[in-house]
Amino acid sequence: MQNLIEAATSSRHRAVLMLAASATLFGLMAFSAKLSSARLSGAQIAMVRFTIGAIPFVVVARYRREALTFQRIDLLFYRGFFGGVAVLFYFVAISHTPVGFATLLNYTAPIFSGLFAAIFIGESVRARAVIPLIVAFVGVFLVVRANALPGEALGFGRWQLLGLCSAILSGAAVTAIRVARRTESSWSIYASFTMFGWLATAPFAIAQWKHPTLTEWGLLLAVGITSIGAQLLMTSALRWVDAVTAGAISQLAVIISMLLGALWLNERPTLMGIIGSLLTIGGVLMVILVTSKPVPSGFDEPAEQ
């Protein structure tokens, strides 16, 4: 018995480290996308990200068989379409706003997944979640105001709204995942995200396509590899940790992207931006805490990446 307890504890510790590594890679992915966007469009970066993301199930026959075995194509379409457009909006927002700010908006997705779960799959909204929701939205408002340009109503320009829409669509995609997991394999869900995401981004990417330089190809490759690594680490770790732990550690991606933006891109946050960021992250964590089930199956992704 003692050996089993020690083994479970060791597995949990290892899973926590894997989640931290996953969040770090997601932060690096966002930073790489920001560097790529100096000349390339967000849509082009997103399409290349999905192209690289398809490599595992294209190359490995077992993964491909699992990806092509499914029961509910409608749920897979919802997951893939909403998730793909969420990534498109996220990368476009990154290309036009500070990388930490865009990542912060994207990582409010758990708020919207909880709301969609209440509306579409009948999960109850706990009264305790109302105050954290308000705190998170106040934080978002402060961050947006801190990054506002002259003439933008309440600080919300089109790029800020696009970043917020990425979180809303990500929440819808995660809700679809939660229903799809009842009948579909993880690889069929992952493949739907990749393929429908590619279809959602390709028209815009092709219309704005610019031939990448060697350096830009390196950055695009970094976007794709970090994304795959982060997804695989997160998927493996969720077997051993609860939803609250996973949600809390995922917010590390926001902090890392903000730090990288501040250190290398001179995206220095104002005092209002820092306060808003803390309120947003704290509010999201509290929402996860009061709405999550005690098992990891209710938490699939913090946001679409």
LINMOMO-V34704 format. One record per pair of residues at least 6 apart in sequence whose C-alpha atoms are under 7 Angstrom apart, sorted by the first residue. I is the first residue (numbers start at 1). GAP is how many residues later the second one is. D is the distance in whole Angstrom. If there is no record, write none. Layout:
i:I gap:GAP d:D
i:I gap:GAP d:D
//
This chain:
i:11 gap:229 d:7
i:12 gap:228 d:5
i:12 gap:229 d:6
i:15 gap:222 d:4
i:15 gap:225 d:6
i:15 gap:226 d:7
i:18 gap:215 d:6
i:18 gap:216 d:7
i:18 gap:219 d:6
i:19 gap:214 d:7
i:19 gap:215 d:6
i:19 gap:218 d:6
i:19 gap:227 d:7
i:19 gap:230 d:6
i:20 gap:229 d:6
i:22 gap:208 d:4
i:22 gap:209 d:7
i:22 gap:211 d:6
i:22 gap:212 d:6
i:23 gap:207 d:7
i:23 gap:226 d:7
i:23 gap:227 d:5
i:23 gap:229 d:6
i:23 gap:230 d:5
i:24 gap:228 d:7
i:24 gap:229 d:6
i:24 gap:232 d:7
i:25 gap:201 d:5
i:25 gap:202 d:7
i:25 gap:205 d:5
i:26 gap:200 d:7
i:26 gap:201 d:6
i:26 gap:204 d:6
i:26 gap:227 d:6
i:27 gap:226 d:4
i:27 gap:227 d:7
i:27 gap:229 d:5
i:27 gap:230 d:5
i:28 gap:229 d:7
i:29 gap:193 d:7
i:29 gap:194 d:5
i:29 gap:197 d:6
i:29 gap:198 d:6
i:30 gap:69 d:7
i:30 gap:227 d:7
i:31 gap:68 d:7
i:31 gap:226 d:6
i:31 gap:229 d:7
i:32 gap:187 d:6
i:32 gap:190 d:7
i:32 gap:191 d:6
i:33 gap:12 d:7
i:33 gap:190 d:6
i:34 gap:60 d:6
i:34 gap:61 d:6
i:34 gap:65 d:6
i:36 gap:180 d:6
i:36 gap:183 d:6
i:36 gap:184 d:7
i:37 gap:58 d:5
i:40 gap:170 d:6
i:41 gap:167 d:7
i:42 gap:46 d:7
i:42 gap:49 d:5
i:42 gap:50 d:4
i:42 gap:53 d:6
i:43 gap:45 d:6
i:43 gap:48 d:7
i:43 gap:49 d:7
i:43 gap:158 d:6
i:43 gap:161 d:6
i:43 gap:162 d:5
i:44 gap:161 d:4
i:44 gap:165 d:6
i:45 gap:175 d:7
i:46 gap:41 d:7
i:46 gap:42 d:6
i:46 gap:45 d:6
i:46 gap:155 d:7
i:47 gap:151 d:5
i:47 gap:154 d:5
i:47 gap:155 d:6
i:47 gap:158 d:7
i:48 gap:172 d:7
i:49 gap:174 d:6
i:49 gap:175 d:5
i:50 gap:144 d:5
i:50 gap:147 d:7
i:50 gap:148 d:6
i:51 gap:147 d:7
i:52 gap:172 d:5
i:53 gap:141 d:6
i:53 gap:171 d:6
i:53 gap:175 d:6
i:54 gap:140 d:6
i:57 gap:6 d:5
i:57 gap:7 d:5
i:58 gap:6 d:6
i:63 gap:124 d:6
i:66 gap:119 d:7
i:66 gap:121 d:6
i:66 gap:122 d:6
i:67 gap:120 d:5
i:67 gap:121 d:4
i:67 gap:124 d:6
i:68 gap:120 d:6
i:69 gap:119 d:7
i:70 gap:114 d:6
i:70 gap:118 d:7
i:71 gap:112 d:7
i:71 gap:113 d:7
i:75 gap:101 d:6
i:75 gap:105 d:6
i:76 gap:113 d:6
i:76 gap:116 d:6
i:77 gap:115 d:7
i:78 gap:95 d:7
i:78 gap:98 d:6
i:79 gap:94 d:5
i:79 gap:97 d:5
i:79 gap:98 d:6
i:79 gap:113 d:7
i:79 gap:114 d:6
i:80 gap:112 d:5
i:80 gap:113 d:4
i:80 gap:114 d:7
i:80 gap:116 d:5
i:80 gap:117 d:6
i:81 gap:115 d:5
i:81 gap:116 d:6
i:81 gap:119 d:7
i:82 gap:87 d:5
i:82 gap:88 d:7
i:82 gap:90 d:7
i:82 gap:91 d:5
i:83 gap:86 d:7
i:83 gap:87 d:6
i:83 gap:90 d:5
i:83 gap:110 d:6
i:83 gap:114 d:7
i:83 gap:221 d:6
i:84 gap:109 d:6
i:84 gap:112 d:6
i:84 gap:113 d:4
i:84 gap:116 d:6
i:85 gap:112 d:7
i:85 gap:115 d:6
i:86 gap:80 d:4
i:86 gap:81 d:7
i:86 gap:83 d:5
i:86 gap:84 d:6
i:86 gap:218 d:6
i:87 gap:79 d:7
i:87 gap:217 d:6
i:87 gap:218 d:6
i:88 gap:113 d:6
i:89 gap:73 d:6
i:89 gap:74 d:6
i:89 gap:77 d:5
i:90 gap:12 d:7
i:90 gap:16 d:7
i:90 gap:73 d:6
i:90 gap:76 d:5
i:93 gap:9 d:6
i:93 gap:66 d:5
i:93 gap:67 d:7
i:93 gap:69 d:6
i:93 gap:70 d:5
i:94 gap:8 d:5
i:96 gap:63 d:7
i:97 gap:62 d:7
i:98 gap:169 d:6
i:99 gap:158 d:6
i:99 gap:159 d:7
i:99 gap:162 d:6
i:100 gap:154 d:6
i:100 gap:157 d:5
i:100 gap:158 d:4
i:100 gap:161 d:6
i:102 gap:61 d:6
i:103 gap:151 d:6
i:104 gap:150 d:6
i:105 gap:58 d:6
i:105 gap:59 d:5
i:105 gap:62 d:6
i:106 gap:57 d:6
i:106 gap:58 d:6
i:106 gap:60 d:6
i:106 gap:61 d:4
i:106 gap:197 d:6
i:107 gap:60 d:7
i:107 gap:195 d:6
i:107 gap:196 d:6
i:108 gap:59 d:6
i:108 gap:176 d:6
i:109 gap:58 d:4
i:109 gap:59 d:6
i:109 gap:61 d:6
i:109 gap:62 d:5
i:109 gap:193 d:7
i:109 gap:194 d:6
i:110 gap:61 d:6
i:110 gap:174 d:7
i:110 gap:178 d:7
i:110 gap:192 d:6
i:111 gap:173 d:7
i:111 gap:176 d:7
i:112 gap:56 d:6
i:112 gap:59 d:5
i:113 gap:58 d:4
i:113 gap:59 d:6
i:113 gap:61 d:6
i:113 gap:62 d:6
i:116 gap:56 d:6
i:116 gap:59 d:7
i:117 gap:6 d:6
i:117 gap:58 d:6
i:118 gap:6 d:5
i:118 gap:7 d:6
i:126 gap:165 d:7
i:128 gap:162 d:7
i:129 gap:158 d:6
i:129 gap:161 d:6
i:132 gap:151 d:5
i:132 gap:152 d:7
i:132 gap:154 d:6
i:132 gap:155 d:6
i:133 gap:150 d:6
i:133 gap:154 d:7
i:135 gap:144 d:6
i:135 gap:145 d:7
i:135 gap:148 d:5
i:136 gap:143 d:6
i:136 gap:144 d:4
i:136 gap:145 d:7
i:136 gap:147 d:4
i:136 gap:148 d:6
i:137 gap:143 d:7
i:139 gap:137 d:4
i:139 gap:138 d:6
i:139 gap:140 d:5
i:139 gap:141 d:4
i:140 gap:136 d:6
i:140 gap:140 d:6
i:142 gap:130 d:6
i:142 gap:131 d:6
i:142 gap:134 d:5
i:143 gap:129 d:7
i:143 gap:130 d:5
i:143 gap:133 d:5
i:143 gap:134 d:6
i:144 gap:11 d:6
i:144 gap:12 d:7
i:145 gap:9 d:7
i:145 gap:10 d:5
i:146 gap:124 d:7
i:146 gap:126 d:6
i:146 gap:127 d:5
i:148 gap:7 d:4
i:148 gap:8 d:7
i:149 gap:6 d:7
i:167 gap:136 d:7
i:170 gap:133 d:6
i:170 gap:134 d:5
i:174 gap:126 d:7
i:174 gap:127 d:7
i:178 gap:120 d:7
i:227 gap:78 d:7
i:238 gap:58 d:6
i:239 gap:57 d:7
i:241 gap:55 d:6
i:242 gap:52 d:6
i:242 gap:53 d:5
i:242 gap:54 d:4
i:243 gap:49 d:6
i:243 gap:50 d:7
i:243 gap:51 d:7
i:243 gap:52 d:6
i:243 gap:53 d:5
i:243 gap:55 d:7
i:243 gap:56 d:5
i:244 gap:44 d:6
i:244 gap:45 d:5
i:244 gap:48 d:7
i:247 gap:38 d:7
i:247 gap:41 d:7
i:247 gap:55 d:6
i:248 gap:37 d:6
i:250 gap:52 d:6
i:251 gap:30 d:7
i:261 gap:6 d:5
i:262 gap:6 d:5
i:292 gap:6 d:7
//
